[in-house]
Amino acid sequence: MNSVAVRPGEPLHGTIKVSGATKNSGLKQLAAALLAPGVTRVRNLPKVQDLEVMIAVLEAIGAKVEWTAPDELRLDTSGTLEPEAPYELVTQMRASINVLGPLLARCGEARVALPGGDNIGNRKLDMHFNGLNAMGAELEVSHGFVNARCNALNGARIVLEFPSVGATENLLTAAVLAKGETVIENAAREPEITDLAAFLNRMGAHVLGAGTSTITVEGVDELSSTDTEIMGDRIEAGTLLFACGIAGGEILLEGVQFENLEIVAMKLGEMGMRVSKAPEGIWAAAPERLRAVDIQTLPYPGFATDFMPMAVALLATCSGTAIVTENVFDNRFSFVDELLRMGADITTDSRHSVVRGQEGLSAAPVRALDVRAGAALLLAGLRADGETIVHDWHHVDRGYPDLPGALATLGANINRC
């Protein structure tokens, strides 16, 4: 069943527990577990398609992986590792590049195929390479593989040109076993970076400043395996908030921190929605129709680029006109053509879109071009007259364990087909 059908219905109501952040946090901690021999247990790890790819990558490297509960994984890295991530797996998922830093730190070498993932714009690896070079690694790209080696990694001061999440993660996981102090300036500040640093510190690393623009790492001689529980998925939570904004209603999201979504709450508040911190998560209520406000994406704590497609879907149903500016990726508006099929009034020019809100949209068959774009089209269908069918749903399953099921729990008229 690679399509999802949605019809407009009653406003959303109810309480739901947000899934663990498998895609943006869990995959990175699984890669980091390669740093230490031993057994790691990862909890609150719902199954998404990208996780299947990461498990295959880890098994190819030499780790033993087994499920011990529906959302708990046991990872044994006690044996000798083969520091190579194969082409046929890495090209399916961007996060596979996260094994580069841990393999280089533990094994002194790594051979990792250039990664794939969503086609949302230019995502070069220069910052990964320059940072590892500064720490003493030698890297070359040949025949589609990154070949890296070092006698030993040494601490260094690294200034990132842009607060890249992937580069921060790779450099952080390499630095924990480097000799001396590493300082990463202009580091990414996302909550998932803080979650990763906390995991590394439980392994015995000395990481300070995660969540700020300057991360300091004092290298240690060895790390020990430990257990970890993945944070709630703020992107899934934000998706459900935008769904409430489109369909109206009142929802309670449990298992996620309000602080991680403050900019989303602020923007939705400007649009006329009420969003507030609850004892166990986030409460939100929306009237029948919101008003348009301008949005621009920025690195955290700014408005996340992952939320932009859902924001455009919401603005397409608001009263008024808004300008949406995408500052992170250069090809993220490709999904707009699918919204136009649904009667949206959107004009796009390079990194800017002018969205003129409509009272309602028109159901149509559409295609999910990437994980977040597919989610946005499903949300648009909550306010489209008739049945909208979103095809190529496998893209969305890469990042959400069951987005149609979550929305159906809140009362949406959705089913897989």
N, C-alpha and C positions, 0 to 999 in steps of 0.2 A: 504494500500500500504506500505509494510514493506521492500521493496527493492528499490534500485536506480540503474539505468543503465547509463553508461557514455561511450562516444566514443571520441577518439582524434579529434581535430578540429583545427581551427585557433587559433593563440595566443590570450590571453585575452586582452580586451580593455574596458575602460569605467570608470565611476565614480559610487561609491556606498556608501551609508551611513551604517556604522557599527552598529550593534544592541547594545542595552544596555546589560550590563554584568549580566544577570539574574542569571545564575548558580553560579558564583563566587563572586558576590557582592550583588545582589538583595535578594537572599534567606537569606543571613546573616543579612541584614538590616530588613527584615520582622521578623526574630526571635528577633532581638533587640527591635523592636517596642513593644514587650510584656512587656518591663520594665516600661512603663508608661501607666496609664489609659487614654483613649481618642481616637481620630481619627487621623490616619496617612494616607496620600496619597502618593503613590509611583508611580513616572512617569518614562518613558523610560524603561519599564519592559516588554519586549516581552515574549510571551508565549512559554515555553519549557516544556517538560514532567516533569522535576524535580519540576517546579513551581506548577504543579497540585498536586504533593505529599505534598509540603510544605503548600499549602492552606488547604488541608485536615487535616494536622497536627494542624495547627492554629485553624481551626474550631473545632477539637476535644478538644482542650484546652479551648475553650470558646470564641474565637474571632469571630467577624462577618466580612465576607469578601465579597466584591462585585466589579465587574468591572465597572468603570465609563467612560472608553474610551478603545480603542483597546489595548493600552499599559499603562494604568493607573489603579491602584488598590486602593480601599479604605478599610482600615483595622481599625475596631473599637474594642478596647480592654478595653472599659469602664466597662464591667461587671465583675463579679467574675470569676476568671480563675480556671480551673481544672488542676492542675500541673502534668498532665500525658500525655506522647506522646505514642500512642499505637503501639504495635509490628507490626501489619500488614502494617503500614505506614512507620515507621522509618526504617524498614529493607530494604525498597526500595531505600533509599537515604542517603548517608553519611552526608549531610548537616543538617539532622534532629537533630543531636547531638547539634547543635547550640542553641537549645531552653533550654539546661541544665543550662547554666549560667544565662540567663534572668529569668527563672522560680525560680531558687534558690534565686536570689537577690530580686525578687519582692514578692514571696510567702513564702520563707523560707523552701521550700521543692520542690522536683521534682522527678518524676519517669519516666525515659526515656528508651525505649528499646534500646539495643545495635544496632548501625546503620549498614546498608548495603552499597551498592554502587558498583562501578566498581572493578573487581577483578584484581588489578594492583600491589598488594603486601601488606606487613604487615603494618597496620596503627593502632597501639595500642593507647589506650586512657590514658596511664599512666601519661603523662604530664598534661592532663586536670585534672585528679584526684589529682595528687600531688599538683598542684597549688591551687585547691579549698580547699584541706586539709589545706594548709598553711594559707588560709584565714579563717579557722575555721569551714569548712563544714565537715560533716561526710558522707562518701560514702561507699556503698557496692554493689557488683554485685551479683544478685541472680535471678535464673530462667530466665536469658536472659534480665534482666532489671538493669539499674543503679538506685539505690535508694539513694537520697541525701537529707540532711536536715541540718538546722543550726538555732540557736537562733538569730544570727546576724553574718554577714560577717565582718571581720576586715582586714584592710590593711596589706600587707605583701610584703617582697622582694622575688621574684620568679625568679629562674634562669632555663630557659628551656634547656634541653639537646640538643635540635635541634630546629631551628627556625620554628616550626610547625605553619602553618596558622590556623588550626582548634583550637589548644590549645590557641594561642594568642587571637583569636576571643572570645572563651568561657571565658577566664580569664578577658579579657578587659570588656566584658558585665557584668560580675559579679562584677568587681571592682568599677564600676561607682556608685554603691549604697552601697559600703562597708564603714565602719567607718575608717577614716584616709587615709593614703597614701599607694598606691600599686605601686611597681616598678617591671616591667616585663623585665628581662634581656635576651639577645639573642632572642628577639622577632622577629617574621616574619616581613619583610619589604615590602611586596607586596603592590601595589597600592590599592588593594581592602581593605587592612587594613586601609590605609589612608582614603579611602572613608567611611568605617564604623565609624572611629573615628570622622570624620567631622559630620556625622549624629548624633552620640551620643552628640557631643558638641552643636549641634543645639537643642537637647533635654534638654540641661542644664548641661551636664556633664563637668568635667574638665579633659581633656585628653591632654597630651603634649608628643611630640616625636614620634607620629605615622609616619611610614616610615623610622624610624631609628631602631637600635637594642636595644634601651632602651626606653620603654614607661612608663611614670609616670602618675598615675591617682589619683586625690584627690577626695575621695568619697563625694557625696552630699546626702541630705536627701530624695530628690524626683526629678523626671524628668517629663517633659511635652511632650506630643505628638507633632509632627511636620511633615512637608512635606519633601520629599526627591526625588531627581532625580538621577537615577543610571548612573554611568560612562559608557563610551563605552567599549565594550568587546575586550580587548587586545588579547584574545585567538582567537576569530573569526577573528580579523584583521590579526594576525600572520598566521592563516590558509590560508587566501586569499593571503598573501604575498608568502607563500610557493607554493600555486597554480600557481601564476604568475611565480615563479622560474621554475616550472616543464613545464608549457605550453608555457612560453615566453609571451611577450607582454608588455603593459603599462597600469597601473591602478592608480586610485586615491581613497583613502579610507578617508571618512569624518567621523567626530564624534569620533575620537580616538586620544590620545596624543602620539606623536612620542617618548617622553621621556619614556613612559612605555614599549617601544619595542626597545630600543637602542641596546641591546645585539643581538637581532634578526637581526636588520638592519646591525650591524657590521659583523655578520657571513655571511649574504647574500652578503654583499659587498665584503668580502674575496673570495666569490665564483664567483664573476663577475657580480653580479646584482647591479643596482643603486637604492638606497633607501634614501629618504631625507624627511625632514620636509616640509609640505605644510601649507598654511594659515589656512586651515580647517581640516588638518589631516596629511596623509602620502602619498607621491607619490613614485611609484616604476616602474622600467622598467627592463626587463630581456632579454638577447640574447637567441638564440635558445637553447644553452646548457651551463650549468654552470660547474665549476670545483669543485672537492671534497675538503673538509677541515674537520679536526677532530672536534668533538663536545663532550662536557661533560655537563650534567645537574647539576645545583646547585640551591640552594634557591635564590630568588630574592635579588639583581639585576642580578644574574647569568642567564644562559640559562634555561628556565622553563622546567620542566619535561613534562608538557602538550604539548610542542612543539616537543618533541623528536620523536614521531611516524611520524609526517609530515616531519621532517628533514631526517629521514631514507628513506622515500618514495622519497624525492628529491635526496638524495645522490645515490639512486639506479639508477637514470637516468643521473648522472653527469659523467664527464670524470675523471678518476683516482680512487683512493682507499682512504677510510676514516675510522677512528676508532671512534665509538660512545660509550660513557661511561655513564651509568645511575647510578647516585649517590643518588637518592631520594627514589625510590621504587624498590623492589626486584623481581617483576614479570611483568615488563612492556614490555618485548620483546616478549611476547607470540604471538603478531600479525605478527611477522616476517614469521611464517609458511605460512600465507596467501599471503604475498608478494612473497615468493618462488614459489607459485602456478602461479604467474604472470611472472616468469622468472627472478626474482631478484637474484643476487649473493651475499648472506649474510651469514656469519658464526657467530654464537652467542655462547658466553661462559660466563655464569653467568651474570655479569653486563656490559659486553662488546660485541659489535658487530663490525665485519669488513665488510664494505660495499664496494663492487667492482662495480663501476658504469657501466651500460649498455647503449648502444645507444638508445634502446627503450625496452619496456616491452611487454608482451604478455597478451592479455585480457583473463580473466578467471572468473568463479563464485567464490566469496570469501564471508567471513562472518565478520561482524563487531563484535569484541569481547568486545569493550568498546567504549565510546564516541569519544575519540581522535584517537584510532586505526581505527575506521570506517571512520573517516574523512581522515586519511592518505591513506586508500585504495582507496577512491574516487579520491583523488588527483593523485594517481599512475595511475589510469585509464585515466587521461588526456594525458598520454604518452604511452599508451598500444595499440598495434595493434588489432583492433576489438572492440567488446562490452564487457565491464566489468560490471558485476552485483554484487552489494554489498548487501548481504542479512542481515537480522536482523538489519535493519536500525533504529529500535526503540531505540537502544542504543545511536545513534548519536543525535536523536531528544531530548534526555535528556538534551543536552547542547547547541544545536544550534536551533534557531527558524525555519530556513529554509536554510540550507547550499546549497542544490541543487539549490534552487531559486536564491541565491546570486551569485553562480558561473554562472548560466544561464544568469543572468543580464549582466555579463561580457563577455558573448559570448560562454560559454562552452556548449557542446552538452550533456545535462543531462536531465533526466526525471525520475520521480517516477514510479514504476511499481508494 
